[in-house]
């Protein structure tokens, strides 16, 4: 039964990784994989979980225990995605993007990268990528020039999300799971993340020359705006403030992060209802939370549900503990383990990899041993895992949610990205890793 469970997971992973080749949405594959893994766990109860062989309700209890953690992540994501979509519906991001006037390629490259980096930390890397691609279409007419900038958006979005508790789903998972706290994430990961972005930018600055050509706007719909300047500024300010308030709410109340996100969403919902109550039905619907909910990427939420269910089944069956023991024996170094996980996340999705890591290793108590000290709350392993899982996926365009979104929006060819962006992303990833090691490695820490 254990081989069957692992086989289902591997096959599911295969179809998730090759989603674009087989044209099967990865959310569908993940849901099938997750539910089948738990079904196999139920049928193989005596072999896979001997301690529960006489208690069928015990397995249900274990599943509901995992659903408690999974649902916290899903509700957090739904709230964040709704707030960002609401800001976008009000053209709130134009508050910043409309101020970009330069056409010099190098200057524009740095502006786009820095904006993406900090947007990603405040919003999330997936949404930021979508927003920035919309901006690039307004600024750059040439397709291949725009692809180059899109590659920088992927690198910057993933780097920016790694050092924020709400910027990347994997960092969010570690934050919600209690492996990391807000202060540690920001203070210890911001410098390596900046390096992961800056190194590719420096290299590209010597390669690109000239100015970009802007496309001519002929569509009247693009020139129209359903909101006033006051409404755009207000919703942008309230939306970003609401997202930034979530870590503060968690620190003050010690309640799960999704509670703070729901509070921010509820307050913004009330404001938009009052703001647009006098408008006609069509305008009010497009600018309301109810209207925005139709645009939410529900498939991504269901993907997270399926893949987290599958990983939790492997955890219950003891497969993840065996994988942890193999990594410790083979690599025997927390830095090498995380570097490998980060590079592997470029091939498969980083969400299940981090979920698996959270299942493989427990948060240990301080002073339990030299190796165990790496796994305490805010320990080196968890910090470096957040960095590696967040930025390693940039080395391939299919290695992150941001990359997949950009690939779909711009129709970027896999091999084009591999030839022109992958080595840049890899250089930034390794450089940031070296910086983190120099900051906290045993040699430099005086151990």
C-alpha positions in Angstrom: 0.0 0.0 0.0 2.8 2.4 0.7 4.2 2.0 -2.8 0.7 2.6 -4.2 0.4 5.8 -2.1 3.7 7.0 -3.3 2.9 6.0 -6.9 -0.3 8.1 -6.9 1.6 11.1 -5.6 4.4 10.8 -8.2 1.9 10.4 -11.1 -0.1 13.3 -9.9 3.1 15.4 -9.6 4.0 14.4 -13.2 0.7 15.7 -14.6 0.9 18.9 -12.5 4.4 19.6 -13.8 3.4 19.0 -17.4 0.0 20.8 -17.2 0.6 22.7 -20.4 1.6 19.7 -22.4 -1.5 17.5 -21.4 -3.9 20.4 -21.1 -5.3 19.2 -17.8 -5.6 22.0 -15.2 -3.3 21.3 -12.3 -6.1 22.0 -9.8 -8.0 19.0 -11.2 -5.0 16.8 -10.9 -4.2 18.0 -7.4 -7.7 17.3 -6.2 -7.8 13.8 -7.6 -4.3 13.1 -6.2 -5.1 14.4 -2.7 -8.4 12.5 -2.4 -7.0 9.3 -3.8 -4.0 9.4 -1.4 -6.4 9.6 1.6 -8.6 6.9 0.1 -5.5 4.6 -0.1 -4.6 5.6 3.4 -8.1 4.5 4.5 -8.0 1.1 2.7 -4.5 0.4 3.8 -5.0 1.5 7.4 -3.5 -1.7 9.1 -0.3 -1.4 7.1 0.2 2.3 6.7 -1.1 3.4 10.1 -1.0 0.5 12.6 -1.8 2.7 15.5 -5.3 3.4 14.0 -6.1 0.0 12.6 -9.0 -0.5 15.1 -10.2 3.0 15.0 -11.7 4.2 11.7 -12.8 7.4 13.3 -9.2 8.1 14.2 -8.3 8.5 10.6 -11.1 11.0 10.1 -9.9 12.9 13.1 -6.4 13.1 11.6 -7.8 14.3 8.3 -9.8 17.0 10.1 -6.8 18.0 12.1 -4.9 18.6 8.8 -7.9 20.5 7.4 -7.7 22.9 10.2 -4.2 24.1 9.0 -5.1 23.8 5.4 -8.3 25.9 5.7 -6.4 28.6 7.5 -4.1 29.0 4.5 -7.0 28.8 2.0 -9.1 31.5 3.7 -6.0 33.7 4.0 -5.5 33.4 0.3 -9.1 34.1 -0.6 -9.1 37.2 1.5 -5.8 38.5 0.0 -6.8 37.7 -3.6 -10.2 39.5 -3.1 -8.6 42.7 -1.7 -6.0 42.9 -4.5 -8.7 42.3 -7.2 -10.8 45.0 -5.6 -7.9 47.5 -5.8 -7.3 46.5 -9.4 -11.0 46.9 -10.3 -10.7 50.5 -9.1 -7.5 51.0 -11.1 -5.8 51.7 -7.8 -2.3 50.5 -9.0 -2.3 53.4 -11.5 -1.5 55.6 -8.5 2.1 54.4 -8.9 2.4 53.1 -12.4 1.1 56.3 -14.1 4.2 58.1 -12.7 6.6 56.0 -14.9 7.7 58.3 -17.8 11.2 57.1 -18.8 11.7 55.1 -22.0 15.4 54.3 -21.4 15.6 50.5 -21.2 18.1 50.3 -18.3 16.3 52.8 -16.2 12.9 51.2 -16.9 14.4 47.8 -16.1 15.4 48.9 -12.6 12.1 50.8 -12.0 10.0 47.8 -13.0 12.2 45.4 -10.9 12.1 47.6 -7.8 8.3 48.2 -8.1 7.7 44.5 -8.6 10.0 43.6 -5.6 8.1 45.8 -3.1 4.6 45.2 -4.6 5.2 41.5 -4.2 6.1 41.9 -0.6 3.0 44.0 0.1 0.6 42.0 -2.1 1.8 38.6 -3.4 4.1 37.5 -6.2 1.3 36.0 -8.4 -0.9 39.1 -8.3 2.0 41.4 -8.7 3.2 39.6 -11.8 -0.2 40.0 -13.4 -0.4 43.7 -12.5 3.1 44.3 -13.9 2.5 42.5 -17.1 -0.5 44.7 -17.6 1.8 47.7 -17.1 4.4 46.4 -19.5 1.8 46.1 -22.2 1.1 49.8 -21.9 4.9 50.7 -21.9 6.6 48.3 -24.4 5.4 47.5 -27.9 8.1 45.0 -29.1 7.3 41.5 -28.0 10.8 40.2 -27.3 11.8 43.3 -25.4 8.6 42.9 -23.3 9.5 39.2 -22.7 12.9 40.3 -21.3 11.2 42.7 -18.9 8.7 39.9 -18.1 11.6 37.7 -17.1 12.8 40.3 -14.7 9.3 40.6 -13.3 9.3 36.9 -12.5 12.7 37.1 -10.7 11.8 40.3 -8.8 8.3 39.0 -7.8 9.7 35.8 -6.4 12.5 37.6 -4.6 10.1 40.2 -3.2 7.7 37.6 -2.0 10.4 35.5 -0.1 11.0 38.1 2.6 7.4 39.0 3.4 5.0 36.8 5.4 2.2 37.7 2.9 4.4 37.9 -0.3 4.7 34.2 -1.3 2.5 31.3 -0.4 5.4 29.2 0.8 6.6 31.9 3.2 3.0 32.4 4.3 2.7 28.7 5.0 5.8 28.8 7.2 4.5 31.9 8.9 1.0 30.5 9.6 2.5 27.1 10.6 4.6 28.8 13.4 8.0 27.9 11.9 8.8 31.6 11.3 7.7 34.9 12.8 7.2 38.3 11.1 10.3 40.0 12.4 12.7 37.2 11.5 11.3 36.8 8.0 11.7 40.5 7.2 15.0 41.2 9.0 16.9 38.1 8.0 15.7 37.5 4.4 15.4 41.0 2.9 19.1 41.3 2.1 19.5 37.9 0.4 16.3 38.6 -1.5 17.6 42.0 -2.7 20.8 40.3 -3.9 18.7 37.7 -5.8 17.1 40.5 -7.7 20.0 42.9 -8.1 22.6 40.4 -9.5 20.5 39.6 -12.6 19.7 43.3 -13.0 23.4 44.3 -13.0 24.2 41.7 -15.6 21.3 42.8 -17.8 22.3 46.5 -17.4 25.4 45.8 -19.5 23.4 44.0 -22.2 20.4 46.1 -22.9 20.7 49.4 -24.8 18.5 52.1 -26.3 14.9 53.0 -25.6 11.6 51.2 -25.6 8.8 52.0 -28.0 5.4 52.4 -26.5 2.3 51.0 -28.2 -0.3 53.4 -29.6 -3.6 53.2 -27.7 -6.5 53.0 -30.1 -9.1 51.2 -28.0 -11.5 53.7 -26.4 -12.2 51.3 -23.6 -8.6 51.6 -22.5 -8.9 55.3 -22.2 -12.1 55.2 -20.0 -11.9 54.9 -16.2 -14.9 53.8 -14.1 -13.5 55.5 -11.0 -12.5 59.0 -9.9 -9.1 60.0 -8.7 -10.3 60.1 -5.1 -11.8 56.6 -5.3 -8.6 55.2 -6.8 -6.4 56.7 -4.2 -8.7 55.8 -1.3 -9.1 52.1 -2.3 -5.4 51.7 -3.1 -4.4 53.2 0.3 -7.0 51.1 2.2 -6.2 47.9 0.3 -2.5 48.0 0.8 -2.9 49.2 4.4 -5.3 46.3 5.1 -2.8 43.8 3.8 0.1 45.3 5.8 -2.2 45.3 8.9 -2.5 41.5 8.9 0.9 40.7 10.6 0.2 43.5 13.1 -3.2 42.0 13.9 -1.6 38.6 14.4 1.0 40.0 16.7 -1.5 41.9 18.8 -4.2 39.2 19.2 -2.2 36.0 18.5 -5.2 34.9 16.4 -4.6 33.0 13.1 -3.6 35.4 10.2 -6.7 34.7 8.2 -8.7 36.5 10.9 -6.8 39.7 10.3 -7.3 39.2 6.5 -11.0 38.7 7.0 -11.2 41.9 9.1 -9.3 43.9 6.4 -11.6 42.5 3.7 -14.7 43.2 5.7 -13.7 46.8 6.4 -12.8 47.4 2.7 -16.1 45.8 1.7 -18.1 48.2 3.9 -16.2 51.2 2.5 -16.8 50.2 -1.2 -20.5 49.6 -0.5 -20.9 53.1 1.0 -18.7 54.6 -1.7 -20.7 53.3 -4.7 -24.2 53.1 -3.3 -25.5 55.9 -5.5 -24.1 54.6 -8.8 -26.1 52.6 -11.3 -26.3 48.8 -10.9 -23.8 47.9 -13.6 -21.1 50.2 -12.2 -21.8 49.2 -8.6 -21.5 45.5 -9.4 -18.1 45.8 -11.2 -16.7 47.8 -8.3 -18.1 45.7 -5.4 -16.7 42.7 -3.6 -19.5 40.6 -4.9 -18.5 41.5 -8.5 -14.8 41.0 -7.8 -15.3 37.5 -6.4 -16.2 36.3 -9.8 -12.7 37.2 -11.0 -10.9 35.3 -8.1 -8.7 32.5 -9.3 -10.6 29.8 -7.5 -8.7 27.1 -9.4 -5.5 28.1 -7.7 -7.2 27.8 -4.3 -8.5 24.3 -5.1 -5.0 23.4 -6.3 -3.6 24.3 -2.9 -6.3 22.2 -1.3 -5.6 19.1 -3.3 -1.8 19.2 -3.1 -1.8 19.9 0.7 -4.2 17.0 1.2 -1.8 14.8 -0.8 1.2 15.9 1.2 -0.6 15.4 4.5 -1.4 11.8 3.5 2.2 11.2 2.9 3.0 12.7 6.3 0.5 10.4 8.0 2.0 7.3 6.3 5.5 8.2 7.4 6.9 8.8 3.9 8.0 12.3 4.7 10.0 11.2 7.8 11.8 8.7 5.6 12.6 11.4 3.0 13.9 13.6 5.8 16.2 10.9 7.1 17.5 10.3 3.5 18.3 14.0 3.0 20.1 14.2 6.4 22.2 11.2 5.5 22.9 12.2 1.9 23.5 15.9 2.2 24.1 16.3 6.0 23.9 20.1 5.8 20.8 22.3 6.2 22.2 24.8 3.6 22.7 22.1 0.9 19.3 20.6 1.7 17.5 23.9 1.2 19.5 24.8 -2.0 18.4 21.4 -3.4 14.8 22.0 -2.4 14.9 25.4 -4.1 16.3 24.1 -7.3 13.9 21.2 -7.3 11.0 23.7 -6.9 12.0 25.0 -10.4 10.9 21.7 -11.8 7.8 21.1 -9.6 5.7 23.4 -7.6 7.2 24.9 -4.5 4.0 24.6 -2.4 4.1 20.8 -2.0 7.8 20.9 -1.5 7.5 23.3 1.5 4.4 21.4 2.7 6.5 18.2 2.6 9.4 19.9 4.4 7.0 21.1 7.1 5.9 17.5 7.4 9.4 16.0 7.4 10.8 18.2 10.1 9.2 19.4 13.3 9.7 22.6 15.2 12.1 21.6 17.9 12.8 23.0 21.4 15.9 25.2 21.9 19.0 23.3 23.2 17.9 19.9 22.0 21.1 19.4 20.1 23.3 21.1 17.4 21.3 19.6 14.5 17.9 20.2 16.2 18.8 23.9 16.9 18.5 24.5 13.2 14.8 23.5 13.4 13.6 25.7 16.4 11.1 28.4 15.7 12.9 31.0 13.5 15.7 28.5 13.1 18.2 28.6 10.2 16.5 25.8 8.3 13.1 27.5 8.2 14.6 30.9 7.3 16.7 29.5 4.4 13.8 27.3 3.3 11.6 30.4 2.9 14.3 32.0 0.8 15.2 29.0 -1.4 11.6 27.9 -2.0 10.6 31.5 -2.8 13.4 32.3 -5.2 14.6 29.0 -6.6 11.5 28.6 -8.8 12.7 31.6 -10.9 15.3 29.4 -12.7 12.6 27.9 -14.9 9.4 29.7 -16.0 7.3 26.8 -14.9 8.9 26.8 -11.4 6.7 29.4 -9.7 3.1 30.7 -9.8 4.4 34.0 -11.0 6.3 32.4 -13.8 3.4 30.3 -14.9 1.1 33.4 -14.9 3.6 35.4 -16.9 4.1 32.5 -19.3 0.3 32.3 -19.9 -0.3 36.0 -20.3 2.7 36.7 -22.6 2.9 33.3 -24.3 6.6 33.1 -23.5 8.3 30.1 -24.9 9.9 27.7 -22.4 13.2 27.4 -24.3 13.4 31.2 -24.8 13.2 31.7 -21.0 15.7 28.9 -20.5 18.3 30.5 -22.8 17.9 34.1 -21.8 16.6 34.3 -18.2 17.4 31.0 -16.4 21.1 31.6 -15.9 20.4 35.1 -14.7 17.9 33.8 -12.2 20.3 31.0 -11.1 23.1 33.5 -10.5 20.8 35.7 -8.4 19.5 32.7 -6.4 23.0 31.4 -5.6 24.4 34.8 -4.8 21.5 35.5 -2.4 22.2 32.0 -0.8 25.8 32.9 -0.3 24.9 36.2 1.3 22.6 34.4 3.7 25.3 31.8 4.5 27.8 34.6 5.1 25.3 36.3 7.5 24.3 33.2 9.5 26.6 30.4 8.6 28.6 28.8 11.5 32.0 30.0 10.3 30.8 33.6 10.1 28.7 33.4 13.2 31.8 32.4 15.2 30.6 28.9 16.0 
